[in-house]
Amino acid sequence: MADRATMIGYALLIIGVAILLFTFYEAYTLYTYFRSGNSVFTQSQPSITVTPSQGNASIQASSIESSLLGGLLKAFPIGTYFSYLLAVILLGVFASVGYKLAKIGSDMVGKAPSQNKVK
């Protein structure tokens, strides 16, 4: 039977590789999402229609700050670039954590005492 350090090493190795595979999958998903021209932060919000009780005209209600922010985000690609940068940083953190766990796990498995010792 394998000793405790070897079992923990294998568990860390499996968890690290799973995190790396998840990171690669999410990177591909975000790449295809951004490649199609979408952005996480520039999604338009639905407008609210208010019908006054004394008339048949409908009024579009929107706050000043949401219309100003929406106009700025449409005028400048800051939201798109910021979402790209945020996604890359987040995926880098996930990849780093997965790599470190896999590295620690492989070191623990490699440094386990041999079971074929000469007595």
Buried (B, 14 or more C-beta within 10 A) or exposed (E): EEEEEBBBBBEBBEBBBEBBEEBBEBBEEBEEBBEEEEBBEBEEEEEEEEEEEEEEEEEEEEEEEEEEBBEEBEEEEEBBEBBBEEBEEBBEEBBEBBBEBBEBBBEBBEEBEEEEEEE
